[in-house]
């Protein structure tokens, strides 16, 4: 092994002074910087006299910012690609329309300032608010040569601005290497700009204006002028132009100007105009009538897949890739009135069946019915499905709505598949269309000062197919209209309406916030002497992002017996009362007995918000069992008996005694009482009829059962529900007395202070069974004391 000494002796070493090395490096850097300054381009600053201070009238700050170059580089001058525009109105030095105040050509010579020569010729004397419209348009499958031609693109830009009725002050275009063009045009109203990708066949445009002219009509011109189709690969056939766009209202508007039907809060803006997620977004109708604005749009989201009907129409088979694309999916159709969504083709049947049929089947036999609004025709279609209906009176203020619906929404009034009806529901002999304001019409024909008789003496069912109360229509604040509406109804009349988005548990008390108009309408109904019952319900399949709420109002509390009918009873009524279809398909596609059953108990949020009323409704104290109170069952968890049941040997009468101390408010035998059987008045009447039929043989069992019902049953406290609850457990042995002071157990929920339950209370609707059945100790009960209850429960 070589020693370190011998190794180092063979190596050559050079000593470098670090100070010399650093001096050489610093000198080289200084020389490089100096050469760069002398040889490199020198930006020419704007002359001092032309410097624009941050406080100048032009509003351009005088501080500069470093600009990072794009990856694609600009050409030496825009005119190297495409012919230079030589219009007399354009500046010869550069593509320019009515010279701008300040322009930098990007050639290193610095910014050039011009005199502002453009004028508006007095065309824009109105106030310009700090608000505008913003239109974004993306177009695909465009010809590459067009997208790479500055001249053709500039011509299209000028033409689109002229066609939109806007004023071009100047524009500036640059062709880029290896391909593409970027342009910006300065408008009197604001700006237009775009960028192109020739190889990909794509152009993206941006148009912002602060003037009054609407931008939606410009979309078709932009698609026409910039959507020059390219050829398919290796073919002379043209590709289909694809486009997507978004329109937004920008800036800050005062309350007077608002945004109208295109307000960013409107359904039209949120659902259709603003999103860029659609493969198809087509305006079908956009018109202002004498009474409202009507908009109809076709739309198809990019991620849509075929429906069942699409699959049938195109004979889709297993494994077909079109199952997973929107290629054959049918677009939906939206109807908006004054920017508010009214219906969607794909879900309008679910919506209108939910609006109409709960009320129709709650009435025993509706003959004369009316529709307020309903110019689309779907509500009329659903009403005409009922065999009992003899007349349908439609009070629609806007005759143009009906005309437009006939032409563009014919599927909504299509009765051609229903046996015995005209092809169009509007043309059926039972349909009577009246073009009038419904509020004035009802007052005129059925109000206390009525001057004309109505087409029928009274209506059995009225459907309000108009704006929901949240939108603040005066109809829902007019007590005289409500008087006339009730006056027009038969003694057992019913009306139904859509009441908008349902409550959530996070909503404030109901008379505050966005739902205050609805609460005002509800309280107007609750206080009306003709209101006997109000039932609110929700439907989650009506086409909206969230469930929507509906309300059925009865003039007679007996309607509750039909409202709370069993699933099987409703299904039987549908079979008996609706017309058949020629196609042998079900007459009703969504509504049935099970669906109606889901409407019978409103969701908890309605109860929660109802109980935020001031003062708090008394029943809100009983929304759940008191966790601080004991449940005193017949036996405890260890099998020890809490009660002793005694029987008199002579009379056979049984009685119940406490084996333990029971504190006031404790729940008495809750499991036994919850096992009670419910029987409708009809069932009891049927049993009574059976024992009166001659030659039926032995009826002692039925007689004994009836006697048991009479002894141990009691009627529901809910007026009109017509139910009887029969106790079958140990509570049947508790002695009853008429002496109130002698009792020590009673009903859990006391009688309402008003003497009867409210006509509207989600609390009662949700807890009817518990309110009807549960017993509590009304005083402290000592071990050994007899349990005694009142006769009347």
SULTA-V566789 format. One record per backbone hydrogen bond with DSSP energy under -0.5 kcal/mol. NH is the residue of the N-H (numbers start at 1). CO is the residue of the C=O. Records with the same first field share a line. If there is no record, write none. Layout:
NH=CO / CO
This chain:
7=3
8=4
9=5
10=6 / 7
11=7 / 8
16=14
18=16
20=17
21=17
22=18
23=19
24=20
25=21
26=22
27=23
28=24
29=25
30=26
31=27
32=28
33=29
34=30
35=31
36=32
37=33
38=34
39=35
40=36
43=41
44=108
45=43
50=47
51=47 / 48
53=51
56=53
59=56
61=59
68=66
73=177
75=175
80=77
81=78
82=80
90=87
91=96
94=91
96=94
98=89 / 96
103=112
105=110
112=103
114=101
117=99 / 115
123=120
125=122
129=127
131=129
132=250
133=209
134=248
135=207
136=246
137=205
138=244
139=203
140=242
141=200 / 201
142=201
143=228
147=143
148=144
149=146
150=148
153=149
154=150
155=151
156=152
157=153
158=154
159=155
160=156
161=157
162=158
163=159
164=160
165=162
166=161
168=166
169=186
170=186
172=184
174=182
176=180
177=73
182=174
183=194
184=172
185=192
186=170
187=185 / 190
188=167
191=208
192=185
193=206
194=183
195=204
196=181
197=202
201=197
202=197
203=139
204=195
205=137
206=193
207=135
208=191
209=133
210=189
218=215
219=215 / 216
221=217
222=218
223=219
224=220
225=221
226=222
227=223
228=226
229=227
230=141
232=237
235=232
239=230
242=140
244=138
246=136
247=273
248=134
250=132 / 248
252=130
258=254
262=259
263=260
266=263
267=339
268=339
270=266
271=267
272=268
273=268
274=269
279=300
280=300
282=298
284=282 / 296
285=296
287=294
289=287 / 292
294=287
295=336
296=285
297=334
298=282
299=332
300=280
302=277
304=301
311=307
312=308
313=309
314=310
315=312
316=311
320=317
323=320
324=321
325=322
332=299
334=297
335=343
336=295
337=340
338=293
340=337
342=335
343=335
345=333
347=344
348=344
351=347
352=348
353=349
354=350
355=351
356=352
357=353
360=356
361=357
362=358
363=359
369=367 / 391
370=461
371=393
372=463
373=371 / 395
374=465
377=374
381=377
382=378
383=379
384=380
385=381 / 382
386=383
387=577
389=386
390=367
391=367
392=430
393=369
394=392 / 432
395=371 / 393
396=394 / 434
399=397
401=398
402=398
403=399
404=400
405=401
406=402
407=403
408=404
409=404 / 405
412=409
413=409 / 410
414=411
415=413 / 423
416=423
418=415
419=417 / 580
421=418
425=413 / 423
427=424
428=425
431=428
432=392
434=394
436=434
438=436
441=437
442=438
443=439
444=440
445=441
446=442
447=442 / 443
450=447
451=444
452=444
454=445
459=488
460=368
461=368
462=494
463=370
464=462 / 496
465=372 / 463
466=464
471=468
472=469
476=473
477=474
478=474 / 475
479=477
482=478
483=479
484=480
485=481
486=482
487=483
488=484
489=486
490=459
493=490
494=460
495=553
496=462
497=551
498=464
499=549
500=549
502=547
507=504
510=609
512=509
515=512
516=513
519=515
520=516
521=517
522=518
523=519
524=520
525=521
526=522
527=523
528=525
531=528
532=530 / 554
533=554
534=759
535=552
537=550
539=548
548=539
549=500
550=537
551=497
552=535
553=495
554=533
555=493
559=556
560=557
561=558 / 720
562=558 / 559
563=559
564=560
565=562
570=566
571=567
572=568
573=569
574=570
575=571
576=572
577=573
578=574
579=385
582=417
584=581
596=592
597=593
598=594
599=595 / 596
600=596 / 597
606=603
607=603
608=604
609=605
610=606
611=607
612=609
613=610
620=617
621=618
622=619
623=620
627=625
629=626
632=630 / 667
633=631
636=640
639=636
642=634
643=634
644=657
646=644 / 655
648=653
652=648
655=646
657=644
658=785
659=642
660=642
662=781
665=777
666=663
667=630
668=775
669=632 / 667
673=669
674=670
675=671 / 672
676=673
677=726
679=724
681=722
684=680
685=681
686=682
687=683
688=684
689=685
690=686
691=687
692=688 / 689
693=689 / 690
696=693
703=699
704=700
705=701
706=702
707=703
708=704
709=705
710=706
711=707
712=708
713=709
714=725
716=723
719=717
721=718
724=679
725=714
726=677 / 724
727=712 / 725
732=729
733=730
734=731
735=787
737=789
740=738
742=739
743=739 / 740
744=788
745=788
746=776
748=774
750=748
755=752
765=761
766=762
767=763
771=767
772=768
773=769
774=770
776=746
777=666
778=744
779=744
781=662
784=658
785=782
787=656
788=786
789=735
790=745
791=737
793=791
